């Protein structure tokens, strides 16, 4: 590449990296608070002296005199513990305060957690509401203080309200150790018919896995009996052309068909299955408590302002006659997003994995990876290498056809260039002559493109599987202590201003695997014959295009960059073998006999 081409490439790369900063200046993000979506307020209000209106002879219940959110006593905590999980209950809200997953460390891998400890992953951590607590409903919660006591192998919470209602909640362990069974009873102990207000049951708040988790995979899923839907976009992420997008503030969906709803981060989820479909599900973005200055000093990679996704399922107002009881049951799964475990619990619950259409390929690939790991005790990093090799081997004939087609196209380049020069002023004639030349030469462009198109769904399936496979969390490979995150060996201080690559205010992480990926991609582009129909400058730009991918993939997980690196190396090997075979198959041109000179 000449100096002019290098200058253009550097300028383009600089503009690409500076685009997010320019867009922030031109289009600053809209500030959103934690209460961007107003909570649903219970009928009756909080004023106990207000007159109680009559609606068709039914008395809407009035809220107790105590303002919600102002507990009058100390918080009481009880826990149900098994070999895999610890469910901690709180008297404030009468629900599950948090779930500690004992088999999963918050900071997996070889590197110890900040402070020297390695606590378990906690779901619903730092949330303002407990799981299966009511949001914004003083008529059914009063001051939010419940009386807890153990009952058999479970826990019972109850509360008597001044409006004549009694609320009883019972929690018992399920058959699966990540499942909790809950029942809620609302008893009308008055002599009159009451209108029970709409109820927003909190199913959990999706929170980051640890202080370093940016929350890129926080989301909400729900199932309507036939298809599932996802609501994403809770953190500020690059949008179109890397222009930063504003984080979503709220999400509402459903039409009396919410069979189950879930909140999740990248590897863990809380799924709530009610005994009857909810009217709708609603979620809103909330800001979580930021780390202290001491925590930021101990862990420079901690997120300065973490965010979560608070989600409820909503039920409409119902009529409760005198002495009648309204009962509802829930099944709560709080644990890892492990495909085979979720698929055995309940049909369609595995949709929380987020595979989508790629699941047709992702599920067999995940099965193969786990088979290699469990049957021959192969580490997961090497499982990725082996499966990538097997996929490449299966598509070897198609890739070979595509490679030969590109070589054939390169050989025909001079003739095609001559045709373009001759008919450059007549596009119709140029197209006609080009097609005629290709027919006569026996070259079909589809032959080179079709094999690559066939492989794309498999590669997307592998990408989807690796991105969400909890099996890779904490799995080591060579210098990588955790294949589910970037393989950061060291943070270079003072380079946090580098767009995409650095961490603002901290420095530039030194990630080796993306560097190997870009090196292999550059090697591959230099071995691939350029298209003769492409402008020479465009050919040079395409050869150096992987340098731009470095900015995008630099902070991707080590498992993904390992897959892409191995894929590139195998493609390079196939290109070289195809070239060698082609040279060996070409017969040597016989030497012409030398005739004796005439006398």
N, C-alpha and C positions, 0 to 999 in steps of 0.2 A: 504494500500500500504506500502511495506517495505521501508527501507532506500535506498536501491539500486534503486528501482523504482522511488522514489521521486527525487533522484539525477539525474537519466536519464531524467525525465520530466523537471526538472529545467534547465538542460544543453541544452535540445532541445529547450525550450522556449527562453533561452538566445541567442542561435545561430539564431533562427528565428528573434528575434528583432534586432540582430546585422547585419543581412544579408544586409540591404540597405546601411549601412555605409561601410561594406567591399566591396560591389559592386561599390560604388562610388570611392573608392580608386583604385580598379582594372580596372574599366571601367568608367572613368570620363565622364560626359556629354559633348557633343560637344557644344562649344559656338556658339550661333546664334545671329546675329544682327537683327535690326528691318527691314532691307531691304534684307531679305534672298531670296525673290523672286523678280527678277528685274521687275520694272514696264514696261508696254507696252508703248513705245515711239511713238508719233505721227509722221506720215510721214512729211517730210519737215524740221525737225530739228529746232533749235533756232537761226540760223545764217541768218539774213535777207539779207546779201550781197551775199550769195551763189547763183549760177545759178540755175534756176528752170528747172529741166529736163522735157522732153516731154515723156508721156507714152501713145502710141496709140492715139495721138492727144488730150489727156486730160491733163489739167494742175493740178498737185498736189498742194494743197494750201500751201503757205508758212506761217510760224509762224510769229506773230507780233514781233516787235523789243524788246518788254518788256519781260524780263525773268519771267516765271511763278513762283509764290511763293514769289514775291517781291511786295506786294501791295503798291500803291502810296498814299492812303488816309486812313482816319480812318474807322474802321469797322462799318457798319450800320446794326442794328438789328431790325427786325420787328417780330411780333408774331400774330398767330391765336389761339384764346383761346375758348374752350367750357367748359362744366361742368366737363369733365373727363380728358382732355389733353390740353397741351399748346405746339404748334409747333413754335419753334423759328428759324427764317430764318436769314442768314448772307449774306452780300454783297460779302464776300470773298468766291468765289466758286459758288455763286448763288443757294444755296440749303438749306436744313434743317440742321441747326447747331446742334440742340438737340431737344428731345421731353421729356417734363416733364409730368409724369403721376400723376395727382393730387389726385387720390384716393388711391395711394399706397405710404407709407412712406419708405424711404431708410432703416430705422432701425425699423422694426415692433416689436411688443411685448411690455411688460411692462417696460423693461429697456430703459431709455431715451438714445438718441443718444449722441455720444461724443460732448461736447460743449454745451449740453442742448437743441439743436435744433433737429428737425426731418424733414429734407427736403424731397421732393418727389423723387421717383425713376426717374432717367434721363437715357434715351437711347441715344446712340452715344456720350456719355460724353467723353470729352478730346480727341476726334478723330481728326486726322489731316485733314480729308475731310468731307464736309457736305454730307448728304444723297442726292442723285441725283446730286452730283457734278461729274465732270470728273477727272479721275486720269491720270496725266502725258500727257496732251493733250493741249499744248500751242496754237496749230493752231485753237482750238475751244474755248479757254478760255482766251487767251492773258495773262494779268497780274493777272487774277482771280478776278478782281473787277467788280461787276455788279451794276447797278443802280436799286434800289428797290422802288416800290411805291404801295400803296393799290389800288385795282381795284375791285369794287363791294364788294362781300363778300370774296374776295381772295386777293392774292398778285401777282404782276407781276415783274419779273426781266429781264433786257435786257442789251445787250452789242453789240456795233458796233466795229468790228475788222478791222484792217488796211488791211487785205487781201481781203476785200470786202464782208465778211460774216456778217450777223446779227443774234445773238442768242437771242431768247425770251423764257422765262420760266414762266409758269403760274401755280399757286397753288390754289386749291379751296377745301373746306371741302366736305367730302363725306356724304352719308346717315348714316353711322356709325360714332360715335364720335371719334373713334380711326383710322379712314380712311381718307387719304388725296388724292385727285385726282390731278395729275400733267400732264402738256403737255409741250413738248419741241419742238421748231421750229428752224430750221437752214435755213436761207434765203440766197440764192445766189444772191447778188445785182450787180454782175459783168456781163459783156457781153460775158463771156467765160464759158466753161464747166469745172467744178472742180471735183477733186477726194476728197471726204470727208474721212479723215483717220479713222482708226478703233477707236471705242469709248468704253471706259471702264466706265460704269456708276456705281458710288459707291452706293450700296444699304444699306450701314450702317456698322458700326464697332461694333461687339459684345463686350460689356464691362461688368465688374463686377457690381453687384447691389449696392454695397457699399464698403467701404474701407476694410471691414473684409471678403468680398467674395473672396475666393481663385481662382474662375474662373473654378472650376472643370467641369461645365456643359456648358462652352462656345462651340459653334458649328455652323456649316453651314448646311442648308438643301436646297434641290432643287428638283423640280418635273418635270418629263419629259412627263406628260400626262397620264401615266399609273402606274408608280411607283415612289417612292421618295427615295432619297439617303441622307446620312448624312456624314459629315466630322468632326470628333472629334479628340481629342488629342492635344489640344493647350496649355496645361499646363503640367508640369512635374508631372506625376502620377506613382504609382507603376505598374510595368509591370508583366511579368511572374515570379511567385514565389517571388513577392514583390521586384524584382529588378527594380530600377527606370528607366523609359523610357525617352528618349529625347523628348521634345515637338516637335510636327509637325511644320515645317516651312512654308509650302505652300500646296495648294490643288487646283487642276484644274479638271473640269469634264464637260461633256456635248458634244453634237454633233448636234448643231442647234436645240435643243429640250428642252431648259430651259424655261418651262412654267412660273415658278416662283422660286424665290430664297429667302432665309431668313437667318438672323443671330440671334442668341438667347443666352441668359444665362439660368439659371435654370427655371425662371418663366416669362420672358418677351422676346418679339421677335419683330423684324422689318422684315416684309414680303413685297417684291416688286413684283407686277404682271405687266409685260409689256403687251402692246396690241398685240405684236407678239413675238414668242419665241426668246430668245437670242441664240447666237452661243455657248457660254459656260459660266461657272461661275468660278471665280478664287478667292482664298482667301490666305492671308498670315498673319503670326503672327507678331504683332507689340507690342512694349513696350510702356506703358502709363506713364504719368508723375508720379513719385513716391511721396508718401506723405512727407511732410516736417518733420523736427525733432520735431517741436511743435506738429504736428498732431500725430506722433508716440508716443510722450509722453502722449498726451491726450487719445489716443486709442492704448494700447499696442498690441491689436490683429489685428491691421491694417496690410495688406500685404505690405512688404517693396518694392517690385517691381511688380506692377500689369501688366498684359498683356491683349491684346485684339485681335480680329480677324477682319481684314479689308477685305471686300468682294466686288467684282464687278461682273457685268454681261457684257459680251463683245459682240460687234457687229462689223462686218467686214467693210472694205472700200466700199463706195458706190459712184456712179457718180451722180453729181447734175448739171443739165443744167442751162444755163443762165436764171435768173428770177424764177427759180424753188425753191420750199420749201420742206424740209424734216421735217416731223412732226412725233413725237412719243409720246404716252401717257402711263402713269404709274398710277397704283393704289398702294398706300403705306399704309400698316397696321402697326401701331406702338402702341403696347399695351400688355396686359397680355396674357399669354398662357393659356387661359380659353377655355376648349374644346367645350362647347356648343355654345359660342359666335363665335369661329372660324368656326365651322361646318356650321353655318347659313350664313356666309359671302360668301363663294365660295366652291364648291365641292373640296374635297381633301385638303383644306387648313388646316384642323385639323391634318394633318400628321406631322406638326411641333411639335406636342406634343411628338413625339418620342416613341409612344406606340409599334409600330411594330406588330408582331403576337400576343403579349400579350394584344393588344387592344380589342380582342374578349372578354376577361374577365375584363380588366381594365375599359372599358366604362360602363358596367352595374354596377360595384362596385362603380364607381364615381357617377352614377345616384342615386344609393341607398343611398350613404352618403349624397348627397345634398338633397334628399327627406327627410331623417330623420332630417336634420338640419333645413330645411325651413318649414316642415309641423308641427313638434312638438317642434321647437326651441331648439333642442338638440345641445349642444356644439360639435364642431367637434372632440374633444378628446373622448367624450363619444360615438360619432358616430362610431369611429374606434373600440371601445370596443364592441358595439352592433353588428356591421357587422362581426367582428371576431367571436363573439359568434354564430351568425346565420350560418356562414360558417362551424364552428365546429359542430353545430347541424345537418346541412345538410349531413356532411360526418361522422356523428357518427356511423352509421352501418358499414361503410367500415373500420373506424379506430378500431372499436370493433373487427372486424374479424382479422385485423392485430395484435392487442394486444393479442388476444387468440392464434393466430398462434405463436407468440413469446413465450408465456407461454408454449405452447405445445412443442416447440423446446427446451426450457429449461428443461422440464420434460424428454425429450428423450436424453438429453445430456450425462448421464452416459453410456447408451447403445451405443451411437455413439462413445464415447471416447474409449469404450472397443473394438469396431470394428476397430478403427484406430490403437490402440495398437497391435491388433492381426495381421493386414495386412499392417503394416507400410512399409514393405519392398517390397510390391507388389501393386503398384498404381492401376493397372487394376482390381485386385481382390478387393481392397478397394472400388473402385467406384461401382463395381457390388454389393457387400454386402451392401453398404450404400443405394443404390437405392432400393434393395430388402427389406431392413429393413423399409424404408420409405413407400413403398407400403403396406407392411403388417401392419404397424402401422397406416395407413390412413393419413399420414402427407404429405402435398404438400407445398414446399417452396414458390411457386408462390403465394399462398394464403396470405402470409404475406407481399410480396413485391408489388403486383399489386395494392392494395388499396392506398398505399402511392404514387405510380407513378401517379395514376389518379388525386390525389390532387395537385400535383406539379404545373401544369399550372395555377390553380386558385391562388395558393399562389404567383406565379411569377406575375400574373396580379395584385394582391393586392399590392405587393411590387412596381410595376411600377406605379400604380395609386397614391400611397401615395408619392412617390419620386417626382412626377411632378405636384401634385395638388396644384394650387395656393391658393385654399380655405384654406389650412392649414397655409399659410403664415400670421403670426400675431395671429393665433388662440391659445388660452391659455388652459392649462389643469393642474390642481393642481398647482405645483410649476413651470411648464414650461410656460414661457411667449410667446414662439413661437415654434409651433410644426414642423416648416420647418427647424429648425437648432438644433444643440445640446443644451441640457438643462444645460448650464454652469451656476453654482451658484457662483463660486469663482475661481480665478486663483491663484494657489499656487506658489509663486515666487521661483525662483532658481531651478525649476525642468524642465526647458525647454529642457534639453538634453534627456529626456525619449523618446525613439523611438516611432513613431506613435502617442503616447498619448500627448506629450507636444508640445508647440509652441516654436520653437527655439528662444532663447533670451528673452523669456517672462516668461514662467512658465507652470505648469501643470493645465489645466482646470479641475475643479471638476464637472463631469457629473454624475448625480445619475441614470438616466434611464438605461444606459448600465450596471451599476452595478447590478440593479435589474434583468435585462435580463440574465446576466451571472449566478446570483444566482438561478434563475428559471431553467436555462438550466442544471446547475449542479444537482439540485434536480431531474429533469426529467431523466437525465442519470443514476442516482443512483437507480431510480425506475424501469427503463427498464431492463428486463432480458437480460443478455449478451448472445451472441451466443456461444453455446458450442463448435463450430468448431474453435473458435478464441483462440489464445494463451492467457494464463492467463495474461501475461504482456501487451498484446495488449488490453485485456479487461480493465485493469486498466488505460491504456493510453486513451482509448475512454471515460472513465468516467470523466476524467479531461480535455478532449479536449476543452470544452467551455472556459477555462482560456485563451487559445490561441486566441479564437474569440474576446476576450475583446480588444486586440490590434487592431483588424481590425474594429470593430463596435463602438469603443469608441467615435469617433467624428461624427457618423451618426446622422441624424435628430431625434429629440425626437418622432416624429410621427411613424417612422419606428421601433425604439426600443420599443415604446409602443405596437405596433402591435405584435412584436415578443414575448414580455413579456406576453401579454394576451394569445397569442397562446400557449406558454409553460404552463402557469397556467391551461388552459383548458385541455391540454393534460395530465397534472398531475391529474386533477380531474377525467378525463375519465379512466385513468389507475387505480386509486383507486376504482372507482365505478365498473369497470370491474372485479377487483380482489375480491371485496366484493360480487358481484353477483355470481361469480364462486364458492366462498366458500359456499354461501347460497344454491346453486344448488347441491352441493355435498352431497349426503345422508350420514347420520351418520352411521358408521359401527356398526351393532347390537352386543351387548355383548354376548359372548358365555355362555350358561347356565353352571352352576357349577354342575357337577355330584357328587352324594354322594360317598364317599369313600367306597370301598368294604371291607367287614369284612372277 
